[in-house]
Amino acid sequence: MPAIRVRGVHKRFGPKVVLDGVDLDIGDGGSLVVIGGSGTGKSVLIKCILGLLAVDRGSITVDGVEVAGLRGSALAAHQAKFGMLFQGGALFDSLPVWRNVSFALPRRDGSARLRAAAIDNLARVGLGPDVADLRPSELSGGMQKRVALARAIAVRPAIVLFDEPTTGLDPIMADVINDLIVELVRDLKITALTITHDMASARKIADAIAMLYAGRIVWQGPRAMIDTSGNAYVDQFVNGRADGPIKMLKTA
Amino acid sequence: MTVAHDLVGVLRAIGRFVLGGLASIGRVVLFAAKAIGHAVVPPYYPARLAEQLIVIGWFSLPVVGLTALFTGAALAQQIFIGGSRFNAAATVPAVTVIGIVRELGPVLGGLMVAGRVSSAMAAELGTMRVTEQIDALTTLRTDPFRYLIGPRVLAATLVMPLLVLVSNVIGVLGGYALATTRLGFNAGNYLDRTIAFLHTDDVVSSLVKAAVFGFIVALMGCYHGFHSNGGAAGVGRATTNAVVSAFILILMSNLVITVIVFGGK
């Protein structure tokens, strides 16, 4: 049974239809990357899976549990299965790095143990203990992403969602983050769902790739087939061509 | 035909406005109920509560104290001038203390704290919303309402009465200082008259008003910040709306409490 199963999911905001019947399967321990242009509903999809947004129609099950209709402690238990790396990091400005990383760990462990756990997780993403007492505003973009990654895996979640993990980073730092994601997914045996429009990132992270366009999954297959999919939408996106079935306005 | 059509259009616009207003009131009431529930039901965040008590109470003390000091002194001067017109200048201590404790202390204190705290809360929570920090809390096994809203609402409701109590004392002392240095009042006599005219229900109503105003200040700051959207402009709108709505609700609830407590006397 897939870890995450999405069937016929619809979501609209007012008159704007964002998801128009999404079907998707993510296998246990697998790494699926959803590609698609800006504004195609990728972030909405993962917020629906996480239970932060309610779907209008359709079904999302995680480990066999239907997400729609979850409330209170049942919703909290569902969300506790996930870790998430947000696009901008979403680190808490008012807290030092070590408190950010250990935020979801049980407080009864005490400050010394929480700090030690934070430093251990920072080491996993290649950061030394010297950054533990810094504030997020004192870190570079790449370091913030690493800290956010350490925070996302600190509680060893079964599933981690990566929202545009390389956005805003230079190509070398983006590749470092990609390598870290691959290592963490492999070493911690995590199920990973990544959304991105960065094809270099998708090629590195993914076991399988799906493409979201106009609110639907227009293609899904193994990473190795991305260049020979035979799908016109995928070909245009992968090769970054302005001409093709995906129409973009050239003038605002 | 055209007149009827226009009339329907006007009625439709009025209907939309009324329904929109009622829906907004409903949303605020539900938010308030949820905020109270999360403020009083465990688990608690004592460190967050302590932080908010200091931010709202201690850091507001200078601005609220100065407001009370100047207002008390100006009030004493005005009462002296007005009272002199009908040989009632001696009422300065009595009217000053009643004016400060019943009305100006809590209302001006509430408005000053609203300007300082509602805006700060809306800006902080609004920024957390647009940078996805509130969503991040959810993924970190933390209820944003319990962590962010509950401590703020509880702290503001608890600390405002203390703040207003201090502000009332400072306001009365402002009047006392001006009356004894410029208006020729005897210091001991002024304080005796002040204490003699102050009743328990004056103080109780002042503290009840302060608690209600504190609740309103935090509620409006949190509500508008929590529902902020649209980037930096959205945070700006949330901040403005928080302050304006807090001001209006403070003045409105002040009238309601005043009529309830003193309307029959």
Interface residues (C-beta under 8 A of the other chain):
Chain A: K47 L50 L52 A76 Q79 A80 F82 G83 M84 F86 Q87 G88 A90 L91 F92 D93 F103 A104 R151 A152 V155
Chain B: T131 E132 Q133 D135 A136 T138 T139 L140 R141 T142 D143
